[in-house]
Amino acid sequence: MLSVIVFLPTAVAAVLLGVPERAGRRVFAAAWIAAALADLGLVAAVWVTREPGAGFTAQEQVPWIPSVGISYHLGVDGLSLPLLAMTAVLFAACAVYSLRETRRVKAHTVLFLGLQTVCLGLFAALDLILFFLFFDLSIVLMYFVIVGWGHGERARPAALRFFLYTFLGSLALLLGFILLALSAQPRTFDIPALVAVNPLAAGGPVPAFALLAIGVGLAVKIPTVPFHTWLPPAHTEASAPGSAVLAGVLLKMGTYGLVRIAMPVLPAAWREYALVAVVVGVLSVVYGALVALAQTDLKRMVAYTSVNHMGYVVLALGATGLARDGQAAVLATTGAVTQMVSHGLITGALFLLTGVLHDRGGTYDTGAWSGLAHRTPRFAGLFAVAAFASLGLPGFSGFVAEFQILAGALGPAPVATAVAATGIVVTAGVFLLALQRVFLGPLRVPGPPGAARPVADLRRTELCAVAPLLVLVTVVGLAPRPLLDAVEPAAAALSSLVTR
Amino acid sequence: MTGQDAAALAPELVLLAAAVLGLLAGSWLPRGRQWLVRAAAAAACVAAVVTAARAAGPARQVFDATYTIDAATTTARVVVPLAALLALWLADATVRGHRRETEFTVLVLLATLGSVLLAGASDLLMLVSAFLLAGVPLYALAGWVGGVDAVAARASEAAMKYYLSGAFAGVTMLAGVTVLYGAGGATGFGPLRAGLGQGPVPVVAVGLVAVLVGLLFEAGAVPAHFWVPDVADGTPVPVAAVVTTLPKVGALIAVYRLLAAAVPVAEVDWPLLVAVVAAASMTLGNLAAFFQDSPQRLLGYSTISQVGYLLMAVAVAGRAVLALPSLLFYLGAYAVTNLGAFAVLAALPVRTLDGHRGLARRHPVLAAALVVCLLGLVGTPPTAVFLGKLTVFTAAVDGGTAWLVVVAVGNTVASVFYYVRWFGPVFGPAGDGPDTCGELDAPARGPATAAVTAAAASVLLGIAGGPLLAALGSG
């Protein structure tokens, strides 16, 4: 079942490769939307039919390279299934949004379908090498997305920087994985097997080094301060769906790696160095928020709020390592996973909406826009909803996540949590300022002064892409129980693994 | 043990016979029919692979233990002829109808034979003969293009440089063999090991280093790498492809065999020596490749860095279970990927990176093959080189040289820069320079299909490499 979910997009892409470009972009778009929706349906089916509790559902394991201990092992639990679902939703939204794409539609569709396989595969992988394979391919495919459909010539250096930074991260990760696999007897790259064996419990320099390698590798991808510098240019230069997937899904790969690999396989080392995660998390929260406040480029601003929001996840996971009290640890971990899902949906919506803005005026500069609320009420409304959700207003998913994170982290790391809470205030300022600049005040649109250029409101495809994301954000915010029911048992299992 | 069993050398004899018969036949065939020789050579390569695969079995030594047939030799017997086959295929556009087509074919066959013999040699004298047989045909091949124009001038300069460094390396190696013989009292690897155990350490070290100079020259590793960029850049693409692929397979297996079988670690700390050479090779190759504008020169430097990664497995020979299987697998993966990249160049006669401007728009399949091969050389999963790198890194960590893996990781990241720099023009808009449009219009069919085949094989080998790796480990 999981293999079908993971490889369905690639199968569709393989078929589409045989279809000539002149078949028309409608054909490609329709195939893509159909594939994305079918995948979403399959993920929903797995969600509904999953076994309750903390174990893995829908496992598949086939020996792949047995002499090295590598197997093709897929499976999902409460940590990965929500992310799998979020990925499927986000890709479906991007498929709908891309109906308006006119540049090299065939290649664009094929590339995104491949990217979807890679993203889904990463969250379903239960083997370190399989995880690494998808991790690496996500970098390669995203590079091509940025270069091929970014904003012109400046996209190339940004994409190269993204490639180099995250590739360095991925190789550090590989080094850590090799250390993990070699420490187990018999050698294996299988994640559940490594978790069960807990091979590096004895302490010493090897677990510390392995955690350092894995931690740095994932931190580049998350990205946390000080490894975040690739993020703003990559986002500014990427297309709207590219940014949505980059921020919505690819960043989660980093934090997911922490909960799936670093914490359960290296629990002792994680506890020992949890304070580092807490500090890095808080720094990311505060720094991301403050730098976002200084941006005049709307997309860059949203990109920095990603650093801020991912910082909460790292903070929560660090607090889990520090926690003496099981309940706080579960709360923080649950909050972290919820935040990953929530941030994926919200930031995906935000990036698609900034894409609309760029589409209308060719610029992200907040100074170039003003008073759009009257002209484009639907756009303004949706952007406001997304902004409020992002700043953590109750009633949206972000609040559920951040509340749990702060409540869970307060006990183990009170000072850090107090500092991190100020980040919420700053983020509120960031979004309110942006809303005020772009949507309120006298009407001003980019272009020569005096020329009254019409600015179209959201088109139907754009609405169909963005609105479902925000509906989900609201549903999770108002009725978080179904999501939390899935996450909590797995979070509890993870917390007990970390504190063992 | 000391069988004089000629049938055991069937793959080598097939190659030799094909070379001799090819040379004779080529002298009589008209220029338009010389492709027959190439076809026969290809058939001989296939025959060599088939006989080698049938002869695979438990390790044994033949001809008074001067030649060993084991997993490593079998790998060379399979990989080198297959690489030669691919090289003959990608050479199609360059050599078909050339007045020295047969010479090209025969020289490739002889170099193939030499490389296989290098891999199997378990006697110092045998090693020297194999070194000569693997090297001398390639010196001639470097100057193969002939003529009096600028191309020929570059090629003869390359051939001259290659030959002179080869002669120097050969003499050094021969001196080293003499010293080792003097110190160990034997030339066969088994008795030599026993003899060297009692020999004077400085003498053994000097002899070993001298022998290694020859083999590292053949492999194109630092510090004997100076010929690589010039030959890779100055010769026609198929020649460059052959020179940077075939001898490496034999030479690296020879280094492994020599160190693991003949030199006690207690005598000379060769693991450290090899590790340092590996680190230097990957680092210098990478740094030099950074701002190259000629794709052939870039690939030339990249092969130097690849040898560095390969030598990592040699550095932990005997100390990690995966050392030999990872080396052998990586060699096969490297051969197919490197040849794939050269095949793309052979299909498009452009001499600058910028010449590939707009390739993705005009020839998406060829561009895809190039991307797969270049990402393969980087070591991106799921290509074969990734699996090679993964196992080599694992072996290196296992063997206690984690620092070398850190160096290799840093180098791999650095290498992304120059491989990806190549993507820029490939995916950029079509250019209108004199070097680009016209020549990009029609990629040669033979090399293009060879490139796509190699790229596909590289991915396939990466995905389905498990059983192969298991077989290499058990053999």
Interface residues (C-beta under 8 A of the other chain):
Chain A: P63 W64 I65 P66 S67 V68 I70 A107 I129 F132 L133 D136 L137 V140 Y143 F144 V147 G148 R156 L160 F163 L164 F167 L168 L171 A172 L174 L175 I178 L179 A181 L182
Chain B: L322 P325 P364 L375 T380 P381 P382 F386 L387 L390 T391 F393 T394 V397 D398 A402 V405 V406 V409 T412 V413 V416 F417 V420 R421 F423 G424 F427 G465 G466 L469 A470 G473
